[in-house]
Amino acid sequence: MAFLPGTALLASKVPRKILFMFTLSLSVTYLFYSLMSCYDSLRFPVLENYAYQAPEVTTLATLREKLYSTPSRAHLEHELVATTVTANLLTEKYEVEEITAAGWERARVETAVSKSAALNLEHPETSTMDGGLGRAANCTSDYGEKKLPQAIIIGVKKGGTRALLEALRVHPDVRAVGNEPHFFDRNYEKGLDWYRDLMPSTLEGQITMEKTPSYFVTNSAPKRIHTMAKDIKLIIVVRNPVTRAISDYTQTLSKRPEIPTFEVLAFKNRTLGIIDASWSALRIGIYALHLENWLQYFPLSQMHFVSGERLITDPAGEMTKVQDFLGLKRIVTDKHFYFNKTKGFPCLKKPEDSSTPRCLGKSKGRTHPKIEPDVIRRLHKFYKPFNNMFYQMTGQNFQWEMEDGGDSPGPRD
């Protein structure tokens, strides 16, 4: 009987030791994974910053992979709270511009929506010519036939698309709708008959055109346009993406002066220099990624890229190229332009008389706010690999890196 208590004591100690060791191993394992999780969370912003500023990236796939890297959940939640406050300032009359990018994770999209709501306030443009030159030059009587466009100016916003369209409307063989139809991004469900009815009537030999800059950054637009007309001609006005972003912000600021500063919106983390590429004002300027989508449906031979900078400094030269691309006679020449020093861009005039030149409306030519030189440099560094890829894809060097200076590039909207 004396043996039984000792056996019971031994049997009770063994399970306790095993239980203790099992509990200890679970605790150590949990602590290990917790530390690893914290380490990854802490080091990610540095890795993301490196990805954005990597000086040598050679493929578009690599650029896209680095651009779409997902930040830590805690960082996203913090940013979402901050941007939601800004979004609540808006009134319902402003539409959020739909600019999507395939591959963005759900968390980044949710963050982008809040900022886009605060900043994409532009309504569809109408003709902004001071006076009736654009209308007079494009005033074929309403007879003929309404046709679907044979050419579309698809982008980019704040690149100079309105100036290009107004110059084209001077040509007697071009008929263009003044308003932006937004058919392929916002009104597609209304059908082609609705779209055709928006177009002006044309005579034989005339070209029907429209412009909607948001098409270039709308994922569904290339396929929809290709379905309508496989041989359509596409015109894209591009501009230094840093200047374009500031111009975009300037336009929004004129409508909503209470929005945060450009510097606040451009960075996810100003200290680490992490650019917020989800902000539409910056995302629009990643031209290479958007162009890749269009090249899946249209060859480069059906696209013409207009330099927004040269459209200001040499409008006649750019118009010659555009007229050649569209198969038009070279009717719009240097005699049709007059440089307005006050506005900072060319105005249109009738070559046959000495009447006052007609300029774009008051909404054009806004003075840009002063942006900190360090912000300009960081943005140029961010865009450089994407610009280089865009040059390779188009076969054109727009030399935007030559403008990489300390001051805000381009004082005008």
C-alpha positions as CSV (number, residue, x, y, z in Angstrom):
1,M,0.0,0.0,0.0
2,A,3.0,2.3,0.6
3,F,3.9,2.0,-3.1
4,L,0.7,3.4,-4.4
5,P,1.1,7.0,-3.1
6,G,4.6,7.3,-4.6
7,T,3.3,6.1,-8.0
8,A,0.4,8.6,-7.8
9,L,2.9,11.4,-7.0
10,L,5.2,10.4,-9.9
11,A,2.2,10.2,-12.3
12,S,1.0,13.6,-11.3
13,K,4.4,15.3,-11.8
14,V,5.0,14.0,-15.3
15,P,1.8,15.5,-16.9
16,R,2.6,18.8,-15.1
17,K,6.0,18.9,-16.6
18,I,4.7,18.1,-20.1
19,L,1.9,20.7,-19.7
20,F,4.5,23.3,-18.6
21,M,6.8,22.6,-21.5
22,F,3.9,22.7,-24.0
23,T,2.7,26.0,-22.6
24,L,6.2,27.4,-22.7
25,S,6.7,26.4,-26.3
26,L,3.4,28.0,-27.3
27,S,4.4,31.2,-25.6
28,V,7.8,31.3,-27.3
29,T,6.2,30.6,-30.7
30,Y,3.6,33.4,-30.2
31,L,6.3,35.8,-29.1
32,F,8.4,35.0,-32.1
33,Y,5.7,35.6,-34.6
34,S,4.6,38.8,-32.8
35,L,8.1,40.2,-33.0
36,M,8.3,39.2,-36.7
37,S,5.0,40.9,-37.5
38,C,6.1,44.1,-35.7
39,Y,9.4,44.0,-37.5
40,D,7.8,43.8,-40.9
41,S,5.3,46.6,-40.0
42,L,8.1,48.9,-38.9
43,R,10.4,48.3,-41.8
44,F,7.9,48.5,-44.6
45,P,7.7,52.3,-45.1
46,V,11.4,52.3,-45.7
47,L,11.1,49.5,-48.3
48,E,8.2,51.3,-49.9
49,N,10.2,54.5,-50.1
50,Y,13.0,52.7,-51.7
51,A,10.7,51.2,-54.2
52,Y,9.4,54.6,-55.2
53,Q,12.8,56.2,-55.5
54,A,14.7,53.3,-57.1
55,P,16.9,55.0,-59.7
56,E,17.2,52.0,-62.0
57,V,14.1,50.2,-63.0
58,T,14.0,48.8,-66.5
59,T,10.7,47.1,-67.0
60,L,7.1,48.4,-66.8
61,A,6.1,45.2,-64.9
62,T,8.7,46.0,-62.2
63,L,7.6,49.6,-62.0
64,R,4.0,48.5,-61.6
65,E,4.9,45.9,-58.9
66,K,6.7,48.5,-56.9
67,L,4.1,51.2,-57.3
68,Y,1.3,48.9,-56.2
69,S,3.0,47.6,-53.1
70,T,0.6,47.5,-50.2
71,P,1.5,49.5,-47.0
72,S,0.9,48.2,-43.5
73,R,-2.7,47.9,-42.3
74,A,-2.1,50.3,-39.4
75,H,-0.7,52.9,-41.7
76,L,-3.6,52.7,-44.1
77,E,-6.2,52.9,-41.3
78,H,-4.6,56.0,-39.9
79,E,-4.5,57.6,-43.3
80,L,-8.1,56.6,-44.1
81,V,-9.3,58.4,-40.9
82,A,-7.4,61.5,-41.8
83,T,-8.6,61.7,-45.4
84,T,-12.2,61.0,-44.5
85,V,-12.3,64.3,-42.6
86,T,-11.3,66.1,-45.9
87,A,-13.9,64.1,-47.9
88,N,-16.7,65.3,-45.6
89,L,-16.1,68.9,-46.7
90,L,-17.6,68.2,-50.1
91,T,-21.1,68.9,-51.4
92,E,-23.0,66.3,-53.4
93,K,-23.0,68.5,-56.6
94,Y,-19.4,67.5,-57.3
95,E,-18.7,64.2,-59.0
96,V,-15.8,62.0,-58.1
97,E,-13.7,61.4,-61.2
98,E,-13.5,57.7,-62.0
99,I,-9.8,56.9,-62.6
100,T,-9.1,53.3,-61.7
101,A,-5.9,51.3,-61.9
102,A,-6.0,47.5,-62.2
103,G,-4.2,45.7,-59.4
104,W,-4.7,48.2,-56.6
105,E,-5.5,46.3,-53.4
106,R,-8.8,47.0,-51.7
107,A,-7.2,48.9,-48.9
108,R,-5.4,51.3,-51.2
109,V,-8.5,51.9,-53.2
110,E,-10.5,52.8,-50.1
111,T,-7.9,55.3,-49.2
112,A,-7.8,56.8,-52.7
113,V,-11.5,57.2,-52.8
114,S,-11.4,59.6,-49.8
115,K,-8.7,61.8,-51.4
116,S,-10.3,61.7,-54.8
117,A,-13.6,62.9,-53.3
118,A,-11.8,65.9,-52.0
119,L,-9.9,66.8,-55.1
120,N,-11.6,65.6,-58.3
121,L,-14.1,68.4,-58.6
122,E,-13.8,69.3,-62.3
123,H,-17.1,69.4,-64.2
124,P,-17.2,68.5,-67.9
125,E,-15.7,71.4,-69.8
126,T,-17.5,73.5,-72.3
127,S,-15.9,75.7,-74.9
128,T,-14.1,78.4,-73.0
129,M,-13.2,80.7,-75.8
130,D,-13.6,84.4,-75.0
131,G,-16.0,85.4,-77.8
132,G,-17.1,83.5,-80.8
133,L,-14.0,82.7,-82.8
134,G,-14.2,79.0,-82.1
135,R,-17.9,78.9,-82.9
136,A,-17.5,81.1,-86.0
137,A,-14.8,79.0,-87.5
138,N,-16.7,75.8,-86.8
139,C,-20.2,77.0,-87.7
140,T,-21.2,74.7,-90.5
141,S,-25.0,74.9,-90.7
142,D,-26.9,72.1,-89.1
143,Y,-27.3,70.1,-92.2
144,G,-25.4,67.0,-93.3
145,E,-25.2,63.8,-91.2
146,K,-24.4,63.1,-87.6
147,K,-21.7,60.6,-87.3
148,L,-19.7,58.9,-84.6
149,P,-16.3,60.5,-84.1
150,Q,-13.4,59.5,-86.4
151,A,-10.9,61.1,-83.9
152,I,-11.0,61.7,-80.1
153,I,-8.7,63.7,-77.8
154,I,-8.5,61.2,-75.0
155,G,-6.2,63.0,-72.6
156,V,-4.7,64.2,-70.5
157,K,-6.5,66.4,-67.9
158,K,-4.8,69.8,-67.5
159,G,-2.4,68.9,-70.4
160,G,-3.8,71.5,-72.9
161,T,-6.7,69.5,-74.4
162,R,-9.0,72.5,-74.5
163,A,-6.5,74.7,-76.3
164,L,-5.9,72.0,-78.9
165,L,-9.6,71.4,-79.5
166,E,-10.3,75.1,-80.0
167,A,-7.4,75.4,-82.4
168,L,-8.7,72.4,-84.3
169,R,-12.2,73.9,-84.5
170,V,-10.8,76.7,-86.5
171,H,-10.2,74.2,-89.3
172,P,-13.1,74.1,-91.8
173,D,-12.9,70.4,-92.1
174,V,-13.2,69.7,-88.4
175,R,-16.5,69.5,-86.6
176,A,-16.3,69.0,-82.8
177,V,-18.7,68.9,-79.9
178,G,-17.8,71.6,-77.4
179,N,-18.9,69.8,-74.2
180,E,-17.1,66.7,-72.9
181,P,-19.5,63.8,-73.6
182,H,-17.8,61.4,-71.1
183,F,-19.5,58.7,-73.0
184,F,-16.9,55.9,-72.6
185,D,-16.4,56.5,-68.9
186,R,-19.7,57.8,-67.4
187,N,-22.5,57.5,-69.9
188,Y,-21.7,54.3,-71.8
189,E,-25.0,52.6,-70.8
190,K,-26.9,55.3,-72.8
191,G,-25.8,53.7,-76.0
192,L,-24.2,54.8,-79.3
193,D,-27.3,56.4,-80.6
194,W,-27.3,58.8,-77.7
195,Y,-23.6,59.4,-78.3
196,R,-24.0,60.0,-82.0
197,D,-26.8,62.5,-81.3
198,L,-24.4,64.7,-79.4
199,M,-22.2,65.1,-82.4
200,P,-22.5,68.0,-84.8
201,S,-23.7,67.4,-88.4
202,T,-20.9,67.0,-90.9
203,L,-20.6,67.2,-94.6
204,E,-18.6,64.8,-96.8
205,G,-14.9,65.3,-96.2
206,Q,-15.3,66.7,-92.7
207,I,-14.1,65.0,-89.5
208,T,-16.2,64.6,-86.4
209,M,-14.3,64.9,-83.1
210,E,-14.8,65.1,-79.4
211,K,-12.5,65.4,-76.3
212,T,-12.8,63.9,-72.9
213,P,-9.4,63.8,-71.1
214,S,-10.5,61.3,-68.5
215,Y,-10.7,58.5,-71.1
216,F,-6.9,58.1,-71.0
217,V,-7.0,57.0,-67.4
218,T,-10.2,54.9,-67.5
219,N,-9.5,51.2,-67.8
220,S,-12.7,50.4,-69.7
221,A,-12.4,53.1,-72.3
222,P,-9.9,51.5,-74.7
223,K,-12.0,48.4,-75.2
224,R,-15.2,50.4,-75.6
225,I,-13.7,52.7,-78.1
226,H,-12.2,49.8,-80.0
227,T,-15.6,48.1,-80.1
228,M,-17.1,51.3,-81.7
229,A,-14.3,52.0,-84.2
230,K,-11.2,49.9,-84.6
231,D,-9.5,52.4,-86.9
232,I,-10.3,55.6,-84.9
233,K,-7.5,58.1,-84.4
234,L,-6.5,59.0,-80.8
235,I,-4.8,62.2,-79.7
236,I,-3.1,62.5,-76.3
237,V,-1.8,65.9,-75.0
238,V,0.9,65.2,-72.4
239,R,2.7,67.6,-70.1
240,N,5.4,67.4,-67.5
241,P,3.6,65.3,-64.9
242,V,4.8,67.5,-62.0
243,T,3.5,70.7,-63.7
244,R,0.3,68.8,-64.6
245,A,-0.3,67.8,-61.0
246,I,0.2,71.3,-59.7
247,S,-2.2,72.6,-62.4
248,D,-4.7,70.0,-61.4
249,Y,-4.4,71.0,-57.7
250,T,-4.6,74.7,-58.7
251,Q,-8.0,74.1,-60.4
252,T,-9.4,72.3,-57.4
253,L,-8.0,74.9,-55.0
254,S,-9.9,77.6,-56.9
255,K,-13.2,75.8,-56.2
256,R,-12.4,74.5,-52.7
257,P,-9.9,76.9,-51.0
258,E,-10.2,74.9,-47.7
259,I,-8.5,71.8,-49.1
260,P,-5.1,70.8,-47.6
261,T,-1.9,72.1,-49.2
262,F,-0.3,70.4,-52.2
263,E,2.5,69.2,-50.0
264,V,0.2,67.5,-47.6
265,L,-1.7,65.7,-50.3
266,A,1.3,64.6,-52.3
267,F,3.0,62.5,-49.5
268,K,2.0,59.5,-47.5
269,N,4.9,60.3,-45.2
270,R,6.7,63.6,-45.7
271,T,9.6,62.7,-43.4
272,L,10.4,59.5,-45.2
273,G,9.6,61.1,-48.6
274,I,6.9,58.5,-49.5
275,I,4.9,59.7,-52.4
276,D,1.1,59.1,-52.3
277,A,0.6,57.7,-55.8
278,S,-3.1,57.0,-55.0
279,W,-3.9,60.7,-55.2
280,S,-5.4,61.1,-58.6
281,A,-3.5,64.4,-59.3
282,L,-0.3,62.3,-59.2
283,R,-1.6,59.1,-60.6
284,I,-2.8,60.7,-63.8
285,G,0.8,61.6,-64.6
286,I,2.1,58.0,-64.6
287,Y,1.5,58.0,-68.4
288,A,3.4,54.7,-69.1
289,L,0.9,52.6,-67.0
290,H,-2.1,54.2,-68.7
291,L,-0.7,53.9,-72.2
292,E,0.0,50.2,-71.6
293,N,-3.8,49.7,-71.4
294,W,-4.4,51.5,-74.7
295,L,-1.7,49.5,-76.5
296,Q,-3.6,46.3,-75.9
297,Y,-6.2,47.6,-78.4
298,F,-4.6,50.2,-80.6
299,P,-1.3,50.4,-82.4
300,L,0.9,53.5,-81.9
301,S,0.3,54.4,-85.6
302,Q,-3.3,55.3,-84.5
303,M,-2.1,57.5,-81.7
304,H,-0.6,61.0,-81.8
305,F,1.1,62.6,-78.8
306,V,1.1,66.3,-78.5
307,S,3.6,68.1,-76.2
308,G,1.7,70.4,-73.9
309,E,4.8,72.5,-73.5
310,R,5.3,73.0,-77.2
311,L,1.6,73.7,-77.7
312,I,2.4,76.9,-75.8
313,T,5.8,77.8,-77.2
314,D,5.2,76.6,-80.8
315,P,1.4,76.1,-81.3
316,A,1.7,76.3,-85.1
317,G,4.3,73.6,-85.2
318,E,2.2,71.3,-83.0
319,M,-0.9,72.0,-85.1
320,T,1.0,71.1,-88.3
321,K,1.7,67.7,-86.9
322,V,-1.8,67.2,-85.7
323,Q,-3.3,68.2,-89.0
324,D,-0.9,65.8,-90.8
325,F,-2.0,63.0,-88.4
326,L,-5.6,63.6,-89.1
327,G,-5.1,63.8,-92.9
328,L,-6.1,67.5,-93.0
329,K,-4.8,70.3,-95.1
330,R,-2.4,72.6,-93.2
331,I,-4.8,75.5,-92.8
332,V,-4.2,76.4,-89.1
333,T,-0.8,78.1,-89.2
334,D,1.2,80.6,-87.2
335,K,-1.1,83.4,-88.6
336,H,-3.8,82.0,-86.3
337,F,-1.9,82.5,-83.1
338,Y,-1.0,85.4,-80.9
339,F,0.9,85.0,-77.6
340,N,-0.8,86.6,-74.6
341,K,1.9,87.5,-72.1
342,T,-0.7,88.2,-69.4
343,K,-2.2,84.7,-69.6
344,G,1.0,83.0,-70.5
345,F,-0.3,81.1,-73.5
346,P,-1.2,81.7,-77.2
347,C,-4.6,83.0,-78.2
348,L,-6.4,82.5,-81.5
349,K,-7.1,85.1,-84.1
350,K,-8.5,85.4,-87.6
351,P,-5.6,85.8,-90.0
352,E,-7.7,87.9,-92.5
353,D,-8.5,90.8,-90.1
354,S,-6.9,92.8,-87.3
355,S,-9.6,92.1,-84.7
356,T,-8.7,91.4,-81.0
357,P,-7.3,87.9,-80.5
358,R,-9.7,85.5,-78.8
359,C,-8.3,83.7,-75.7
360,L,-9.4,80.8,-73.6
361,G,-11.7,81.8,-70.8
362,K,-11.0,83.2,-67.3
363,S,-10.7,79.6,-65.9
364,K,-7.5,79.2,-67.9
365,G,-4.2,80.9,-67.0
366,R,-4.4,80.7,-63.2
367,T,-1.2,81.4,-61.3
368,H,0.1,78.2,-59.6
369,P,0.7,78.3,-55.9
370,K,4.3,78.3,-54.7
371,I,5.5,74.7,-54.0
372,E,8.5,74.0,-51.9
373,P,11.6,73.2,-54.0
374,D,12.2,69.9,-52.1
375,V,8.7,68.7,-53.0
376,I,9.4,69.5,-56.7
377,R,12.7,67.6,-56.6
378,R,11.1,64.6,-54.9
379,L,8.3,64.4,-57.5
380,H,10.7,64.7,-60.4
381,K,12.7,61.8,-58.9
382,F,9.5,59.8,-58.4
383,Y,8.3,60.3,-62.0
384,K,11.7,59.8,-63.7
385,P,11.5,56.0,-64.3
386,F,8.0,56.2,-65.5
387,N,8.8,59.1,-67.8
388,N,11.7,57.1,-69.3
389,M,9.5,54.2,-69.9
390,F,6.9,56.4,-71.5
391,Y,9.6,57.8,-73.9
392,Q,10.6,54.3,-74.9
393,M,7.0,53.3,-75.5
394,T,6.2,56.3,-77.6
395,G,9.5,56.7,-79.3
396,Q,9.5,60.4,-78.2
397,N,11.6,62.2,-75.7
398,F,9.6,65.0,-74.1
399,Q,12.7,66.1,-72.1
400,W,10.8,66.8,-68.9
401,E,13.9,66.0,-66.8
402,M,15.4,69.2,-68.3
403,E,12.8,71.1,-66.2
404,D,14.0,69.5,-62.9
405,G,14.7,72.6,-60.9
406,G,14.0,73.9,-57.5
407,D,11.1,76.1,-58.3
408,S,7.5,75.2,-59.2
409,P,7.7,74.3,-62.9
410,G,5.3,76.4,-65.0
411,P,3.5,79.3,-63.3
412,R,0.3,78.9,-65.2
413,D,-2.7,76.6,-65.1
